Amino acid sequence: MGREIHSQKDKRWARSQMGYVPQNQGKGQFPISVFEAVLLGRWVTSFAYMHRPTQEDKNLTLSMLETVGLAGQLHSDCRYLSGGQKQRLNTIKEADMKQNVSEKK
């Protein structure tokens, strides 16, 4: 991202730009669709309590799902995705929670 890392402050900033997607994770307890899972990730960056997601939030969610090849799983229950699909889903959720690093440039 074009920033030199020299101090502890720089290291903290760099860590704040990174996400972590575990190799294995639990199945989950809630029946939530792939679309809803990604849209909920926008809660942090776009809408919040008592505010509904905008059409822009929904369009961005669809775009991110298309990018990682999950647009065909839009209405699928997250609990039943394959391991690789879950990783891709969690990757875009994490990227969005980090305010989509590609948008910040």
C-alpha positions in Angstrom: 0.0 0.0 0.0 3.0 2.2 -0.5 3.8 2.9 3.2 7.1 2.2 4.8 7.0 0.3 8.1 9.6 1.6 10.6 7.9 2.3 14.0 5.5 0.5 16.3 2.8 2.9 15.1 3.5 1.8 11.5 3.3 -1.9 12.5 -0.1 -1.3 14.3 -1.4 0.4 11.1 -0.2 -2.5 9.0 -1.9 -5.0 11.2 -5.1 -3.0 11.1 -5.0 -3.5 7.3 -4.8 -7.3 7.5 -7.5 -9.9 7.9 -7.4 -13.5 9.1 -9.4 -16.3 7.6 -8.9 -19.6 9.5 -8.4 -22.9 7.6 -11.1 -24.6 9.6 -14.0 -23.3 11.4 -17.3 -24.5 12.9 -20.4 -25.2 10.9 -22.3 -22.3 12.4 -25.6 -22.3 14.1 -27.8 -19.9 12.1 -29.5 -20.5 8.8 -28.3 -17.5 6.9 -27.8 -17.1 3.1 -24.5 -16.3 1.5 -25.9 -12.9 0.4 -27.0 -12.1 3.9 -23.7 -13.1 5.5 -21.8 -10.7 3.2 -24.3 -8.0 3.6 -24.0 -8.3 7.4 -20.3 -7.6 7.0 -21.2 -4.2 5.7 -22.8 -3.5 9.1 -19.4 -2.3 10.3 -18.6 0.0 7.3 -21.9 1.2 5.9 -25.1 0.8 8.0 -25.7 0.2 11.7 -28.4 -0.3 14.3 -31.7 1.1 13.1 -30.4 1.8 9.6 -31.2 -0.6 6.8 -28.7 -1.5 4.0 -28.9 0.7 1.0 -29.2 -0.4 -2.6 -25.5 0.5 -2.9 -24.7 -2.0 -0.1 -26.7 -4.7 -1.9 -25.0 -4.0 -5.2 -21.5 -4.1 -3.6 -22.4 -7.4 -1.9 -23.4 -8.9 -5.3 -20.3 -7.5 -6.9 -18.0 -9.1 -4.2 -19.8 -12.4 -4.5 -19.3 -12.3 -8.3 -15.6 -11.5 -7.8 -15.0 -14.7 -5.8 -17.3 -16.9 -7.8 -20.1 -17.2 -5.3 -22.8 -15.4 -7.1 -24.4 -18.7 -8.0 -24.7 -19.5 -4.3 -26.5 -16.3 -3.4 -29.4 -17.9 -1.6 -27.6 -21.0 -0.3 -27.3 -21.6 3.4 -23.8 -20.7 4.5 -23.6 -23.8 6.7 -23.6 -26.1 3.7 -20.9 -24.5 1.6 -17.8 -26.4 0.8 -14.6 -25.6 2.7 -13.2 -23.5 -0.2 -16.4 -21.7 -0.6 -16.5 -20.8 3.1 -13.0 -19.5 2.8 -13.9 -17.3 -0.1 -17.0 -16.1 1.7 -15.0 -15.2 4.8 -12.3 -13.5 2.8 -14.7 -11.0 1.2 -16.5 -10.5 4.6 -13.1 -9.7 6.2 -12.1 -7.5 3.3 -15.3 -5.6 3.6 -15.0 -5.2 7.4 -11.6 -3.7 6.7 -13.4 -1.2 4.5 -12.5 -3.0 1.3 -8.8 -2.2 1.0 -9.1 -1.9 -2.8 -11.6 1.0 -2.4 -9.3 3.0 -0.1 -6.6 3.5 -2.7 
